[in-house]
Amino acid sequence: ELLGLDVLHKFMWVRLIARMFEAMAGNFAYSGDIHLFLNVLNGAVILHSEDACILRYVTATYINAAHNFKNIFSTNGYLLIMPTLLQLYSNHQTNKLVRTTVEYTVKQFYLMNRKPFILQMFGSVSAILDTDDDSQYGDAHKVQSNCLFNLLLSLETPSPDPLNIGELVREEKPLKAIDFCYHDENEMVTVLDCISLCVMVVAYAADSVRGHQMLVITILEAILPCYVQHIQLPTYKKEGKTEKEIIHQLAVAIKTLVNNCEALAKNYNGPQRESPEHKGSSQRNYSRGPYSPGFEFEDDSHSKYMSDHSRSKIMYERDMEDSEVLRSEFRRPRDILLSMVAEFLTKCTTRLNEINKKSGQDSKAVELLDIRAHVRLADIAHSLLKVSPYDPDTMACRGLQHYMSDILPSTEWTNEAMRPALISILRRLDKTFNKIYKKPSIRRHTDWEAAAGLLKGIYETLARYPYIVHMQHLKTLINTCQSLIVGETTSAGMGECVSSASAALMSQVPPPHFCSTVVRLIALQILAIGETYSLEQVCGGSSVFPTQEKTENMLMNLLMPLCLRVGSGRKDVPHMRQADISFALTVVLHAMSPPASKTAPVTAQNIKTASEMRTGSLTYSGRTDNKKPHKISISLFQVAFLALKIMIICFEGELVADWPRIARTIRDLGKRNEAGSIWWNFIDFVVTQRIPLFVLLQPFIAYKLSQPPLTDHERHLQFVIREKVKGFNLPIVKCKGMLLMDLAHEMKELKRGIGRPSICMKYEQREAKKMNVVGDTQGQGEGAGGHQRQHRPSLIDLLTGDHSSGKGDSTTPSSQAVAHRGIFVNIFALSDNINETTHHTHHTILACVMAAAESVSSVSFGSSQTAAASRGAVLEATSEGGAGESTQTTTPANALVASKLPITDKSQQSSSSSASDERKLSSQKFDSFLPQQKSSKLRFVSSVELKHSS
């Protein structure tokens, strides 16, 4: 009942307005008040749009008003009613009655006012057109682009009158044009005529408000893309024209449009948005009182109580808001024009190729854009690029992105007349990325996704026209982007003091998507130049970088992505040359094990001692200390080993001559016990994949598996590797693509982990503790020229006197010397006993020698517990070895073993006193005997010779 009552109420209001319009003169003096009457009709049809009675009377009143008030509706009267009808048409596409009624009404409007009505309709829909095609649901308060196109398409054919609205129209039917100049024109209008009409308006004044409306609303957002798609349908009546002819007419309209948009090629001269630390002189003056402009305040206003600083701050914020509006007004028409032309060029080029292929004959090619249009589009894109460093929205706008990805690669740049346009685009891109590289305020607000889109367009252009690789601006652009992805910093151009936050920002690496695009561009540049340009020149001509951080960045952000992209085996990706592969491998191996530096002058501090001349010792690293000035970080080991895995999988066939070099580096790292569990993880990779490197490293892997592990994690890895070497628990064999996917995921996780310094610091501390266990930490001697050791001290060091105390030793040098002397006396007593006594077996002799060696090592490291355990083991071995002999007799060898055991009973206490006296006498003999024994009488033999002599 309420709905019926409201319908009756609105119907009476509609009849009242209709009677008032009939009684009013067409040229009444108060034309500005007509919207008050029309709003009543608009509200009634919106509330009850599906009521046939209301819809019939409202549309008939619209038609009568348009004919009665000719002067108003010929200029701007349709702006008052067309938004309502367009929203009604867009929201009721499924209601055929409402849809056909609106189409009939619009057709009657066109018959009366013709071209002025079309222009007013386009202007009225400018603010309510929904151009967001990505959203799932449309906006009910806006008009869809396809609905506007369907409404224009209905003007090409006669529209039916489903509600018999013509019966309520007081004028003669069919309606005629009010203006006599349109009497001879056809009553039907095509979409192509509407496009030409809009082009005419934009060509007349492209920078005007009406020109923006025509460009934004009709041509790009609604009409042109839909029309290009619609003419492909076989049901479309082309009035005797072929599809190719229609495309040609559209191309003529687009060329006219672009060539007359000279006003859009002007540069932006408004204020820029920057951080306060880089404000210009005019912006800095806001905070200065004497230079601020004068203000006039009313007596009743509270503004006079505001401070000068508050007023200047408010004015600065207001100007920044105004600058946002100015940039949006500057960006909008250029964005729309570039996007529209790019979409038209892409679709029509594809469609023309299909038509030519179907026709099977070489007909005259259709020139979609001429040289003048390409130059004008380049100027418009240049004006947007000039603003893009300061405005991320401009860099990410759809028009600029489409120009770089669609128009720039499809342009024939071999023509000399268009070469300056290409040079200007490359120069502006070079300046844009140079500002991003040097200025923290610009890099902080950079849209890296949009920046990668710009570089993608350069990549497509270079792939299609390789001859542009020799342009200087392109070379500097690629070099700047390479510096960005490897984290290089520069102080050029920053005269002011840079804060720590800005310094951290400048050293930060861009997101992976941008880095991947730069890597693709660098790879294409290397191949486009040819043999005269290599990867070594890209990396600066050296395989060793100044710092470990730069080495990590070069491997992580340049070489590893390059190998993954080039070595993946894709057909659309070019292959890498053998020289570049060898150089990349050299960089990886030098990152693990840096090469020797220049030869140092021979001094007393760096003369090699006897212990360093030993080449047969397994604990000897084969490298002197001056060849390794800095300790390699754990993160660099992680990156380097991962890079080596990627290179092995990508270029297994190309590394035939480099397997021995890789195996030698891996063995050196294993001998020095560096990299810890990272080294074992790589060995697990080698054993699992059974690459050619496994054959070369198999003996060394067997030797390392026989050594005791340092941590529980290494013990587990050794167990897993030992099982895999035997052929047990081998995983399922993966193809090359799956392995590269796993390695790429591992690289992503590693890059994320390196970005967290706390995790890396804990890992490095844990690895440093393991290095201390094997003696990898560098000890400092008592003197300034103390020798640094990297392996366990042997008997030679102690006998020659070349031993030093480490940092972690808890005993004093005097106590160590006394302990050493006691050990040496026992060793010499043991050697005399070997010459005199013949009833002991060689097992007992070897056990005593082992006991003495263990005692030396325990004293050297200050570990009494380990020494006591080793003595107990030797005592047990000695008692087992002499079970069948006369074990009751006391010999100096037994005294040696007994003197080192802990005293547990009274009999042992009595024997300990005599043993202590014997050690005192032996130490006195040792002081006089040591220099002679040290000079020439000492000789060590191999274990085999000792066995035969015993």
ABEGO torsion letter per residue (X at the ends): XAAAAAAAAAAAAAAAAAAAAAABBAABABAAAAAAAAAAAAAAAAABAABAAAAAAAAAAAAAAAAABAAAAAAAAAAAAAAAAAAAAAAAAABAAAAAAAAAAAAAAAAAAEAAAAAAAAAAAAAABBABAABABBBAABBBAAAAAAAAAAAABBBBBAAGAAAABABBOBBBBABAAAAABBABBBAAAAAAAAAAAAAABAABAAAAAAAAAAAAAAAAAAAAAAAABAABBAGGBBAAAAAAAAAAAAAAAAAAAAAAABBBABBBBBBAAABBAAAAAAABAAABBBBBBBAABAAAABBAAAAAAAAAAAAAAAAAAAAAAAAAAAAAAAAAAAAAAAAAAAAAAAAAAAAGBBBBBBBABBAAAAAAAAAAAAAAAAAAAABAAAAABAAAAAAAAAAAAABBAABAAAAAAAAAAAAAAAAAAAAAAABAAAAAABBAAAAAAAAAAAAAAAAABAAAAABAAAAAAAAAAAAAAAGBBBABGBABBBBAAAAAAAABBBBAAAAAAAAAAAAAAAAAAEAABBAAAAAGGBABBABAAAAAAAAAAAAAAAAAAAAAGBAABBBBBAAAAAAAAAAAAAAABBBBBBBBBBBAAABBBAAAABAABAABAGBBAAABABBBBAAAAAAAAAAAAAAAAAAAAAAAAAAAAAAAAAAAAAAAGBGEAAAAAAAAAAAAAGBAAAAAAAAAAAAAAABBBABAAAAAAAAAAAAAAAGBGBBBBBBAAAAAAAAAAAAAAAAAAAABAAAAAAAAAAAAAAAAAAGABBBBBABAABBBBABBBBAAAAAAGBBBBBAABABBAAAAAAAAAAAAAAAAAAAAAAAABAABBAAAAAAAAAAAAAAAAAAAAGBAAAAAAAAAAAAAAAAAAAAABBAABBBAAAAAAAAABBBABAAAAAAAAAAAAAAAAAAAAAAAAAAAAAAAABBBBBAAAAAAAX
